[in-house]
Amino acid sequence: MEIKRNDATANRPDGDRVIDGTFVFADIPSFVKQLTEEKAWEKNDRNGITVFKSSNITMVITALQAEAAIRDNIVNGFLTIQIVEGSARISTADGDIDAVKNQVFVFHPKVTHSIVALADSILLLTNYSKEENY
């Protein structure tokens, strides 16, 4: 298996890390600390980091400041949203649900949804798509 790495950038000079390999270890508390200490968190209402990325699965930790919104989002594959810290309102055409720490949402492909942070929040977003099925 080829190991894929995320290269360091000007915004993340220590960002060189494995994002795909035989296994990938993700220390969520360390990533959360990193996200909330970066300049992007100070300048914007959100910050995120990809912790795993293969041809079928992508995992991203997203930090949202209170009232930050991801509106009318549509994902081609299955999507899970896990509330790691804080709380968020998840909205779909079927209604709204306020979610808190340790709750998880699972969406089928192409379900339009919005996420609004009700407090400073950390989300673990996982997208699974098998291209030939969608």
N, C-alpha and C positions, 0 to 999 in steps of 0.2 A: 504494500500500500504506500502510495506517495503521501508524504507529510506536507500539509499546507500550513504556511505561516502568514500571519498578518504583520506587515512591516511597520517599523516605527515611522512616525510622521512628525512634523514640526509641532503639532498640538499634543502629540503623545510620543515624546522621544524615547520613552521606555516601553513603547507599545508592541515591540517585537514579541510575538507569542504564537504557539501552535493553535490553529483553529480547526484542524482536521488531521486525524491520524488514527492509529489502531485504537487509541483511547485519548480523550481529552479531559483533563481535570479542570473544573471551574470553581474557584474559590469565590463564591458570591459575595460574602462580606468584604473581601478585599476589592472586588470590582466596584461595589457600592461606594466604598471609601474613596476609591480613585475617581469615580464619576462625580461625586459631590465635592471633591477638592480641586477639580480642573477649572480653568478659566471659562470654559464653555458653560458650566453650571452657573457661574456668576453672571455671564453676559446674556444667557438665553433662559427660556423657561423649561428646557429639557436637555438631557445628555444621554448618550447611549453607547454601548460597546457590544460588538459581536463576539460571543464566546465560543461558538461552534458554527461551522458552515461547511456543508457538503453539497452534493448535487441534489439531495432531496430534503435535507433538514437544515434550518437556520435557527440558532438561538441567540437572542439579543436581550441584554439587560438594559432597561430604559429607566432613567430617573426623570420624573415629572414634578415640577414645582406646582404648588396648589394653584388650581384653575387652568393649568396647561391642558390643551386639548389636542387630540388626534381625531379629526372629524372625517366622516364619510370614507372610512378606510375599507378597502376591499382586497382580500388576499386570494390568490388563485388556489392555494392548497388549504389543508386543515390548519387551524390556528388555535393555540392555547394561550391564554393570558392568565398568569399566576400573580397574585398580589403578594409581593415579598414583604413590603412595608407600606404603611399608609392606607389610603382608601381611594377608590375611584368609582365613578358612575359609568357603567357600560350600557350603551343604548343601541337598540336595533329597531327594526320596523315593528317587532312584537312587544316592545316596551323597554323600560329602564330597570336596571338592577344596581344597587349600591353594593360594592364588594369591599371586603376588608382583608387584612392579612390572612394568608393561608387559604384563601378561596381561589378557585380556578374556573375559568370559562373555557369551553371548547366550541369552536365554530367550524361548520362545514365550509367547503370552498365557496368563495364568491358571496358570502353573506356580508352585506354592508353594515358597518358598526362604527360607533364613535366611543372614544374614551376621554373622560374628563377627570382630572385628578381633583379629589375633594380636599386633599391635604398633600403635602410633599409626599411623594409615593415612589416606590421602586416596583417595577413590573418585570417579570421574566416572560418574554414572548417567544413562542416556539412555532415555527411554520414548517409543516410537512407537505411536500407535494411530489407526486410521482407524475412527471410531465406527460407520459403517454396516456394517463387517465383523464386529463383535464384539457 
